[in-house]
């Protein structure tokens, strides 16, 4: 009976964790970005064509509106002879290019080839993320990810 109670507690704890969604972007940040969209965008370091490829794996299509919470997975593939420099990774949000790198990495699972996020929650509307990373040779790549949440 005691083992059954422990198992039921463990299952309950897993259910609580799986329903957790973290707020990648606040409603105030999303609104500020919308207001700033008419402003000229900030400059960003030039991207090197020899830098790592950046590919969104999940969601499979950014053309279809997402619903909260959602998963996101991004792969980084350095060119031959280089490795990834994860210390250079940046995630900037919206037209204001708000640095959300620490917030994202705190919740992400880092893999040797990328990052995975589960239970992402953002306000309804259109969103823009700019992800960048360098390789061991200093080549910078960046990818803009635009998606809509219902």
Secondary structure, DSSP 4 states (H G I P E B T S, - for coil): -HHHHHHHHHHHHHHHHHT--EESS-HHHHHHHHHHTTSPPPP-PPPPTTS-EEEEEESS-SSSPB-SSEEEEEEEEPPTT--EEEEEEEEEETTTTEE-HHHHHHHPEEETTEEEEEEEE--SEEEEEEEEEEETT--EEEEEEEEEE-
